[in-house]
Amino acid sequence: MTYDISAASVGQPVPGPFMPAPVPPNPAAAVSIRGLVKAFDRKVAVNGLALDIPVGSFYGLVGPNGAGKTTTLNMATGLLRPDAGSVMILGHDVWSDVNRAKREIGVMPQGEQIFDRLTGLQLLVYAGMLRGMKRDEVVRRAHDLLAAFDLKDAAGKMVVDYSAGMTKKICLATAMIHSPRILVLDEPFEAVDPVSSANLRDILVEYARTGGTVIISSHVMALVEKMCTHVAIVNRGQVCAAGTVDEVAAGGELEDRFMALVGGRHAAAKLDWLDGGAGSGPAAPDQPTAPGQPAVPGQPAASGQPAVPSQPAQTPEALR
Amino acid sequence: MTESIATIVRLRWALTFAAMRKSVAQTVGYVITAVIAVSVVIGAAIAGWMAGLLPIGDDAAFLGSLNAAVVFVGSVLVLMIILFQLLYLGQGSTLTPGKFALYGIPDRTLSLGLLLAGLSGMPAIVGVLGMMLWALAYRGLGSAAVIGQIIAAPLFVVVAMSLSKLVVAAVSSLVRSARGKNLFYAIVVLAVILFSQVGGALTARTAIDGSVQTVSVRVESLLVVSDVVSWTPFGAAFQLPFDAFRGDWGPFAARVLILVATVILCFMGSTACLRHDRLTAGMSAGQSARASTTASAKGLGAFARMADSPSGAIAARLFTYLKRDARQTMLFIMPLLFVVLMGFQSHGVTPVIWMGLAMGSWFMFLGEGNGLAYDGRGYTMEVIAGVSGFTDRKGRVHLLASLATAYILTLALGIFVFTGDWRDGDLASLDMALVGMALGLSYASLGLAEVLSVVLMYPVPPIDKPFSTPQGRAVAQGFFPFVQMLGTPLTFLPTGVLAIVMGISGMFESSPIWSVRLLGLIALANGVGILALGTWLGGKLLDMRSLSVLKTLNGFASL
């Protein structure tokens, strides 16, 4: 299912100045954004962004650093008031009744946005009870989530004692405890080990299969390509391209498409002084080493062989 | 080495100016600080000039008393500087050793750089100038005494700074566990308050003539004490001008040696702490946190006992945090402390102790007046969940009012038994009225706190570093609590008006016991009313300002 958005038709670069979106918000979409604008002082972070996220999709929001992904998600989830534009969640305008919208969604907090002096179990119970759930039900679900996220043994430990990956998992669990219809996750797999990551993916895919909508922001193209059904590429506060992953990739690799739309790649900069010590050391690999002399003091070198095998320099094209 | 040290000192001022550019409040704060600094220097000069007019050189007994007083007051001053540094300033947040961890600066160079950066600051400069100008006081004693004081001035500042840095570094390095921090914070607060009572301990009421009490200093005890402390790093600098005046060059040199040795030892100690921190810094956040936090908890804890509702969750979370947060220890100390202090001052007049209870209750919720800042970015969870402001306020008030009620009533029962007031019916009535007033004041203070904490927030140190200083805290922290402190009596205006009406109507004369009882009830009702109003208004304000509050808390976290 593809939605035609005026400012961001699939694969088309965004026109320069912001044009008001002529398409009205789509009440059938999980999230429908129109003409979203946010500026911090004089810097425009989000510039008339428009996007529709279908119900039941696994939606990836990708873009370079500072593209406006997190700002957009914050405005869509009622955590940041937009300067202009509208956000509709499941047919309801977010900013006319922000707490109602928040009850429909589950936003994953960052590690520093939780009360980390609570134990893992207490944090989940807190998150559930805050949303008006009954304690018995919250406790039951909390134990299920702890088991699903391999945190059962750490249930009684304070979250501050968790590793970065464990913290990420408990943050994700707090967003899921009330079984929201939409999950909004900012870099959910960062610092999570591959096994836990795979387990998390299974949970999220199953959730999307049952009709839930997952929105993730990520820098990892491979992950988005593998998991998401839909993707939007955001750059300079606007959507460059949006649609299913295949549509946006347009027959190529998603990463190549991303590079082409976002730009910014340039020839590898050569910094003369950044030589790994080769320029100053007496036995640098690019300096002639006398046969039989060790390239690194204390280490024998093969006669006549360079201490470090030389590699052909990669051109920017090769890197692409 | 010199270059690194100069860079650290330059960095200090660069950061100060950068903070001023970034925030108008900071600039205003610095201007106020500068005005105070100039006033202190001018004040020291005037005090020195005035003291110099006294014929101190002619009267040996008077000179001895002045000598003892100066040494004693100076020593207390050094101790207070250390304690206040620990309590209110701590390690600056910008120039912490941790910030330089990546650059491989040798410990000794870094330690020296941080010390000199501290000495180049405004308090140190003001200290040196003020103490030098105090030399005017000794002009009647001759040039030797004046020069002695001019030498003593920088020594005093360097010693006070070195001792403060050592104590702060040692505390930061060694007091790691959450429980240890709580305990230590409480001890420091008590020490500050006890030191402020030292003056009282050394004075004696020598005569009571009608209603007039004359107070004289116990000169003998002061002489002994100051003689001893003049040989310690705390008082040695203040003895130097007197040694110079008397020509006691041996003791003069010995004292200078003590001061220099103190600076060297403090420097070595600070460097050792720095090394200790650096060697343990390799631990991951989880590992260091493991060392600093208490053991794991089984089950739901407070979450199993509070109401099964969003406000119950907020109350349970707050209760769990109050037990684990050293910064909010004052909540539990305040009423007990006031009762004990007033107990010492009561001289058998038991209502004075009850007044202590009322005062403690009044000041009990000063921290809650900045409660959201103590929650920090954790408040985001409430915003994400769409919790209404009223639910938040209700949860907090429910818990804190229950704690205050239980605490004040228990304390009241203790005082009742301890003083034996229960034997006297009239006195018991008065006590009950004062208990009503104490409860009312604590409720009113809490109600006001629930409003103020939404609008007047100031940065607090992070929970894992209760002895650190976020930038810009000093000015706001000095001012904002006063709003609550002075605002609470204002909320008692209805009680005051009714008391005046009762006074005018002659109720106190006709039936004093019943009037007092009634006034206690009115105060209690007044407090409950303000609490309800504060909860409602605070909730409304929080609904309106929740995103601004979140932005402010994010701003505090980045300090």
Interface residues (C-beta under 8 A of the other chain):
Chain A: T77 G78 L79 L80 R81 V98 N99 R100 A101 K102 R103 V107 P109 Q110 E112 Q113 I114 F115 D116 R117 L118 T119 L121 Q122 V125 Y126 A127 M129 L130 R131 G132 K134 R135 V139 G156 K157 M158 V160 D161 Y162 S163 A164 T174 A175
Chain B: S284 A285 G286 A289 R290 T293 T294 S296 A297 K298 G299 L300 G301 F303 A304 D308 S309 P310 G312 A313 I314 A316 R317 T320 Y321 R324 D325 D375 R377 G378 T380 M381 E382 V383 I384 A385 G386 V387 S388 I463 D464 L547 L550 A557
